[in-house]
Amino acid sequence: MNGHVTAVSSNGEYSFTKPNRDSITLLAGLGVEGDVHAGVTVKHRSRVAQDPTQPNLRQVHLMHEELFAEVGEDGFEVAPGALGENITTRGIDLLALPTGTLLRIGDGAVLEVTGLRNPCLQIDHFQDGLLKRVVGRDEAGNIVRKAGIMTVVRQGGVVRPGDTIEAELPSEPHRPLERV
């Protein structure tokens, strides 16, 4: 299962969206250099309020560009970085990856998939009604989260638009993604 990077984004200040960059530098065990969410322990405000000593399983956020077209069918306009992701992808089914998958990006960066992004109400502040499009329920009533995946940096490196992404699945049995 392979794909490629279509955009990279980061922001040194807390804000919902992240501006696109020519490249981002991933730092092993920390996240995106200069990004507000980089660190060994949690940086997301709600999680810091619960327990600031929790490990940061949300160092780098990836989102599939195909979601933008899907929500666009309902009139929503979303561009890379707009929903706070660091890496926008195409051609790889991020949501189908099991926990522990390694993503090899570009010349040497390696991310480990930790789980699903749990979208919050800020998405509706960005565009009213969008939250219901990125979080829903399947036929059995189970919650389905579509707003990307979260990862930690296992090996640092520079990531740029156009870089390839190669997924290396973990040993079986595979564990499905859960929210982190």
N, C-alpha and C positions, 0 to 999 in steps of 0.2 A: 504494500500500500504506500504509494508515493504521491507527492504533490509539490507545490512550490509556494514561495513567499510572494505575495503581491504588494504588501506594504509593511512598513515598520513604524512604530509610534512610541513616544515616551513623553513624560511630563514630570518635572521636578517639583510641581506643586499639586496639591489636591484639587482636582477638577474632574468632571465626568468624562470629558473627551480628552484625547491625547493627540497633539499635533504629529503629523507624519514627518519622518526624518529620512535622510539619505541612507543611514545605517544606524544600528544600535549595537552596543557592546554588551554581551552577556558575561556576567561574572559568576564563577562557580560558587554555589552555595548562597548567593545573594540575590541575583535577578538582573534587571536591566540597569546598567550604570547610569546614575543620575535620575532614575525614576523614583517617584515618591513611595512606590510599593516595594522597593528593593530592601532586603534585609534578612537576617537569620530568623527573626521573630516576626509575627504578624504586623502588618502595617495598615490593613483595612480598618477604618475607624470603628465600625461596629464590633469587630473582633478584638481590637485593642481594648475597648471598653469592657468586654467580657473577661479577657485574660491576656494581658500584654506579653506573657511569657510563652504563649503557644508558638510552635514552630510555624514558619511561613511556608505553607504549601501552595501559596498563590503568588510566587515570585514573577512568573511570566504568564500572561493571558493570551491565548490564541483563539482566533475566531475565523470561521470559514466564510469567505466572501459570498458563497452561494446563498447564505442567509439573507444578504442584502436584496437579492433579486426576489426571494420568497416574500419578504415583508413589503417589497416594492409593489407586489401585486395588489396589496391592500392600501396603497397610496403613501406608504412611509418611505422617506428618503434617508438612507443610511450610507455613509461612506467609511472607508477605512479609518480607524482611530476614533470614530464618533461614539462608539459604545465602550470606550476605555481599553480596548485590547492593545497589546504591544506588537503582536504579529498577526497579520491578516493572511490567510492561506487560500489556495484554490487547488482542487483536484484530490484532496485527501479528506476522507470522512472522519473528521476529528471526533465526533460524538460516538462513533462505533468502536473507537480504540479502547482496549482494556486498561485498567489501572496498571501502572508500572511500565507501559510502553515507552521505549526510548525513541526520541525524534532526533535524528542526525540532520543538522541544517548547515548548508553551505560548506565551508572548508574545515569545520571541526567542532562547531558548537553541538552540545548534546543536552537535550531537555528530557526530563522524566515526567510523564503524565501522572498527576496526583488526583484529578477529579474534575467535576463539572463546575462551571461558574454558577453561582446561585444569584440570579438577577434580582435586583431590588427595585423599589419604587422610583429611584432616580431615573430609570428608563422612561417612566411616564412623564417625568419633568422634562426630559429631553424631547419626547414626542408623545402626546397623550394617546393612550391606548396601545402603545407598542409593547408594553410588558405582557399583555395577553397573547401577543404573537410570538414572543420568545419563551414563554412558559405556558404550557397547556396541559391537557390530560389526554391519554390514549384511550382506546376503546374500553379497556379494563378499569379506567379511572385512575391510573397511575400518573404521577406528575412527570412531565417531559420538559427538560430544560434544554434550550437550543442556543444559549448565548455563549457558547464556546467552552474551552477547557482551560484548566489551570495546570501549571507545571513548575518544577524546580530545575535549576541549572546544575547539571552534573559536570559539564565541561564547558568552559567559557569560549567565547569567540565573537567575531563580528558577523552580524546578520544584515543582509541587504535584500531589497526587492529583486526577484529573479532567482534567488538561491533555491536549490532543490531541498526537499524534505523527504527523508527516508525513514519509514517507521519500522522499528524492530520490536516485534511483540515479545512479551515476557513468556516464560515457561507456563505451560498449562498446569492446573486449571486457571483460566482467565477470570479476573474479578471485574465485573462491570463497573463503570464509572458511577460514583456517587457525588453529591454536592460537597464541596470543601469551602 
